[in-house]
Amino acid sequence: MRRITHLVVLAATAALAVGCGAEVETAPQGSPGAPTTVTNCAAPLTIDGVPNRVVTNDTGITEIMFALGLRERLVGYTSYPGKERDISSSPWRSDFEQTPALGDAFTREVIAAAAPDFVFAGWNYGFKESTGVTPDWVRGIGATPYQLTEACRQPGTTERGIMAPFDALYADLDNLGRIFGVERQSRELIDGYRAEVASANATAPAADRRARVFLFDSADPAPFTSGRTAAPDQIISEAGGTNIFHDIEDSWTSASWEVAAQRDPQVIVIVDYGAGPQNSVEAKIRQLESQPLMSQTTAVREKRYVSLPYAALVEGPRNPAAVTTLAAYLRSVGH
């Protein structure tokens, strides 16, 4: 009989210090520069000069700026309740500590008070019609809105994701490298990330031997998970598993317990974002084990859980390390 395995990984591998927050080139300060045009969410975006007052929302987005050596360009970031868990596990913890924290609310008032010339967020990563914080509103206060590519909306819908998740990460690194004049740093990051992902994937099993993996974020009451265009889908596939909701043509989205149980996951990846006791990893495990349908799945019966910080699972520079971590876990338990 297979040994029951219960492994909780509290942080994505921090060994990626090389090219991941260690030594970075610093963006030139105070140089207006010529206008730069990039493609963002399938549309041209022109920036007049190098932005000097950047506001970001969410830890993954903020870490993209830090990985590129752009901390000094930030006038502040917003995040969400429980962000301390992400920051304490971040390879860029010192950058967070040196950057103004603007609170947990990405609102018009907070953004306008920071007087930004560049706002980096994404749909459902700060941009929402319900709050009035949209790219059009950002343009209205005289700033440039840059949209997280993972969260770009599909044409004619509010569903998100227009390319493979890691392609989205690399597109943002390339675009921001050009916008801020740190092309060498962006290229080094992209090359390093591609190499790490390839290394983890090199030992992946054949397609018919891959573990079925369920990404569990939360449930209220339906489970919130990852479709094919969110970062966890490619993290899982590059690590050698199969996302049980790969067939959903959307990013982070709701599914159903019935379908999740029918697909019998063999491993469950739990998002750890520490926002209150009901969102602890332990609480989520109890929820899975008390859910009548999920309690009968292979992953729950054999207690095959692996947790990763929120910032490792949304688009950001911790994604390659998450592949390495998950790949090591999948190899250790087999299926």
C-alpha positions in Angstrom: 0.0 0.0 0.0 1.3 3.5 -0.9 2.5 5.5 2.1 0.1 8.4 2.9 1.8 11.7 2.1 0.9 15.0 3.5 3.3 17.7 2.5 2.7 21.4 2.9 5.2 23.6 1.1 5.1 27.0 2.8 7.1 28.9 0.2 8.0 28.6 -3.4 11.7 27.7 -3.8 13.7 30.7 -2.7 16.8 29.3 -4.4 16.1 31.4 -7.5 18.0 34.3 -6.0 20.1 34.4 -9.2 18.3 36.6 -11.7 15.5 36.9 -9.2 16.1 39.9 -7.0 19.8 39.5 -6.4 21.9 41.9 -8.6 19.9 43.9 -11.1 20.7 46.8 -13.3 19.1 50.1 -12.2 16.8 51.9 -14.5 18.1 55.3 -15.6 16.5 58.1 -13.4 15.1 61.3 -14.7 15.7 60.7 -18.4 12.7 61.6 -20.5 13.6 59.3 -23.3 11.8 58.9 -26.6 8.3 57.6 -26.8 8.1 53.8 -26.7 5.3 51.7 -28.2 4.6 48.1 -27.1 1.7 45.7 -27.5 -0.4 45.3 -24.4 -3.6 43.2 -24.5 -3.4 43.0 -28.3 -3.4 46.8 -28.7 -0.6 49.3 -29.2 0.4 51.3 -26.1 2.6 54.3 -26.4 4.5 55.8 -23.4 6.1 59.2 -23.6 9.4 58.9 -21.9 10.3 56.7 -18.9 7.7 56.6 -16.2 8.9 57.9 -12.8 5.9 57.5 -10.5 4.5 54.0 -10.7 1.6 52.5 -8.7 1.1 48.8 -8.7 -1.6 46.5 -7.4 -1.1 43.0 -6.0 2.1 41.3 -4.9 2.8 39.3 -8.1 2.6 42.5 -10.2 4.8 44.4 -7.7 7.4 41.6 -7.7 7.6 41.9 -11.5 8.8 45.5 -11.0 11.2 44.5 -8.3 12.7 41.7 -10.4 13.4 44.2 -13.1 15.2 46.5 -10.6 12.6 49.1 -10.7 11.8 49.7 -7.0 12.9 53.3 -7.1 10.3 54.0 -9.8 7.5 53.0 -7.5 5.6 55.6 -5.4 3.5 52.8 -3.8 1.7 49.5 -4.1 -1.6 48.2 -2.9 -2.4 44.6 -2.2 -5.0 42.6 -0.2 -5.6 41.5 3.4 -3.1 38.8 4.3 -0.4 40.1 2.0 2.1 39.7 4.9 2.4 36.0 4.0 3.5 36.8 0.5 5.9 39.5 1.6 7.5 37.3 4.3 8.2 34.6 1.7 9.3 37.0 -1.0 12.8 37.0 -2.5 12.2 40.8 -2.7 11.2 41.3 0.9 13.6 44.1 1.4 12.1 45.9 -1.7 8.7 45.6 -0.2 10.0 47.1 3.0 11.4 50.1 1.2 8.4 50.8 -1.0 5.4 52.8 0.3 2.4 50.5 1.1 -0.8 52.2 0.1 -3.1 49.8 1.9 -5.5 47.0 0.9 -7.8 49.1 -1.3 -7.0 49.9 -5.0 -9.4 52.8 -5.2 -9.6 56.0 -7.2 -8.8 58.0 -4.2 -5.7 56.0 -3.2 -4.4 56.0 -6.8 -5.0 59.7 -7.4 -3.4 60.7 -4.1 -0.2 59.0 -5.2 -0.1 61.1 -8.4 1.2 58.3 -10.7 2.3 58.6 -14.3 2.0 54.8 -14.8 -0.4 52.3 -13.2 0.3 48.6 -13.5 -2.7 46.4 -12.6 -5.0 43.9 -14.4 -8.6 42.9 -14.8 -9.6 41.4 -11.4 -6.1 42.4 -10.3 -7.4 45.9 -9.4 -9.2 46.9 -12.6 -12.9 46.5 -12.2 -15.9 48.4 -13.6 -17.6 48.0 -10.2 -15.0 50.3 -8.5 -14.6 52.6 -11.4 -10.9 51.8 -11.6 -10.4 51.0 -15.2 -7.7 51.7 -17.8 -9.9 54.5 -19.2 -10.1 56.1 -15.8 -6.3 55.9 -15.4 -5.9 57.6 -18.7 -8.3 60.3 -17.5 -6.0 61.3 -14.6 -3.1 61.7 -17.0 -1.4 58.4 -16.3 -0.6 55.4 -18.5 -2.4 52.1 -17.6 -0.5 48.9 -18.2 -2.5 45.7 -18.0 -1.2 42.4 -16.7 -1.1 40.2 -19.8 -2.4 37.1 -18.0 -5.6 39.1 -17.2 -6.2 40.6 -20.6 -9.8 40.1 -21.6 -10.7 37.9 -24.5 -12.3 39.9 -27.4 -15.9 40.6 -26.7 -16.0 38.9 -23.3 -15.0 39.4 -19.7 -13.1 36.0 -19.7 -9.4 36.5 -19.3 -6.3 35.2 -21.0 -5.2 35.7 -24.6 -2.0 33.5 -24.6 -0.2 30.8 -22.7 0.4 31.9 -19.1 4.2 31.9 -19.3 4.1 33.7 -22.6 2.1 36.4 -20.8 4.8 36.7 -18.1 7.6 36.9 -20.7 5.6 39.5 -22.7 5.2 41.7 -19.7 8.9 41.4 -18.8 9.9 42.3 -22.4 7.5 45.2 -22.6 8.5 46.6 -19.2 12.1 46.2 -20.1 11.6 48.4 -23.1 9.4 50.9 -21.4 11.9 51.4 -18.5 15.1 51.0 -20.4 16.2 47.8 -18.7 16.1 45.4 -21.7 19.2 43.6 -20.5 17.7 42.7 -17.2 14.4 41.6 -18.8 16.2 39.4 -21.3 18.4 37.8 -18.5 15.2 37.1 -16.5 13.4 35.6 -19.4 16.3 33.4 -20.4 16.8 32.2 -16.8 13.1 31.5 -16.3 13.0 29.5 -19.5 16.0 27.5 -18.5 14.6 26.6 -15.1 11.2 25.6 -16.5 12.9 23.4 -19.1 15.1 21.8 -16.4 12.0 20.9 -14.3 10.1 19.7 -17.3 12.9 17.5 -18.6 12.1 14.8 -16.0 8.3 15.0 -16.5 6.6 11.7 -17.1 4.8 10.7 -20.3 1.4 12.2 -20.9 -0.4 9.0 -19.9 1.4 8.8 -16.6 0.9 12.4 -15.4 -0.8 13.1 -12.1 -4.2 14.8 -12.2 -3.9 18.1 -10.3 -6.6 20.3 -8.8 -5.7 23.9 -8.0 -7.8 24.9 -4.9 -7.9 28.6 -4.1 -11.1 28.9 -2.0 -14.8 28.0 -2.0 -17.8 30.3 -1.5 -19.5 27.9 -2.0 -18.2 26.6 -5.4 -14.5 26.0 -5.7 -12.4 28.8 -7.2 -9.7 27.4 -9.4 -7.5 27.8 -12.5 -8.6 27.4 -16.1 -6.1 27.1 -18.9 -5.1 30.7 -19.1 -4.0 31.3 -15.5 -0.5 30.7 -14.4 -1.2 27.5 -12.3 -2.3 25.7 -15.5 1.2 26.0 -17.0 2.9 25.6 -13.6 1.2 22.2 -13.3 1.9 21.1 -16.9 5.5 22.1 -16.9 6.0 20.3 -13.5 4.6 17.1 -15.1 1.0 17.1 -14.1 -2.4 17.8 -15.7 -4.7 20.5 -14.5 -8.1 18.9 -14.2 -9.7 22.2 -15.3 -7.5 22.7 -18.3 -10.6 22.6 -20.5 -12.0 25.9 -19.1 -11.0 28.7 -21.5 -10.6 31.3 -18.8 -8.1 32.4 -16.1 -9.0 32.2 -12.4 -12.6 31.1 -12.3 -15.3 29.1 -10.5 -15.9 25.4 -11.2 -18.0 22.8 -9.3 -17.4 20.2 -6.7 -19.2 17.6 -8.7 -16.9 18.0 -11.7 -13.8 18.3 -9.5 -14.7 15.0 -7.8 -15.5 13.2 -11.0 -12.1 14.0 -12.4 -10.5 12.5 -9.3 -7.5 14.6 -8.6 -4.4 12.8 -7.4 -2.7 15.9 -6.0 -4.2 19.2 -4.8 -2.3 22.5 -4.9 -3.6 24.9 -2.2 -3.2 28.7 -2.6 -1.8 30.1 0.7 -2.7 33.8 1.0 -3.3 33.9 4.7 -6.3 36.3 4.7 -8.0 35.2 8.0 -8.3 31.9 9.7 -10.8 30.5 7.2 -8.2 30.9 4.5 -5.3 29.1 6.2 -3.9 26.0 4.5 -5.1 23.9 7.4 -8.7 25.3 7.1 -8.7 24.6 3.4 -7.6 21.0 4.0 -10.4 20.6 6.6 -12.8 22.0 4.0 -11.7 19.5 1.4 -11.8 16.6 3.8 -15.3 17.5 5.0 -16.7 18.0 1.5 -18.6 14.8 0.8 -17.6 14.4 -2.9 -14.0 15.5 -2.5 -13.4 13.3 0.5 -13.6 10.3 -1.8 -10.9 11.5 -4.3 -7.5 10.0 -4.4 -5.7 13.3 -3.4 -7.9 13.7 -0.3 -7.8 10.1 0.8 -4.0 9.9 0.5 -3.6 13.5 1.8 -1.6 14.7 -1.2 -1.6 18.4 -0.6 1.1 21.0 -1.6 0.7 24.6 -0.8 2.3 27.6 -2.5 2.1 31.3 -1.7 -0.5 33.3 -3.7 2.4 35.3 -5.3 3.9 32.1 -6.7 0.7 31.2 -8.5 -0.5 34.4 -10.0 1.5 35.8 -12.9 4.9 36.9 -11.6 8.6 36.1 -11.3 8.0 33.3 -8.7 6.3 31.1 -11.3 9.4 29.2 -12.5 10.4 28.4 -8.9 6.8 27.1 -8.4 7.4 24.7 -11.3 10.5 23.4 -9.7 8.8 23.0 -6.3 5.8 21.2 -7.7 7.9 19.0 -10.0 9.9 17.8 -7.0 6.7 17.0 -5.1 5.1 15.1 -8.0 8.3 13.1 -8.5 8.3 12.3 -4.8 4.8 10.9 -4.6 4.3 9.5 -8.1 0.7 8.3 -8.5 
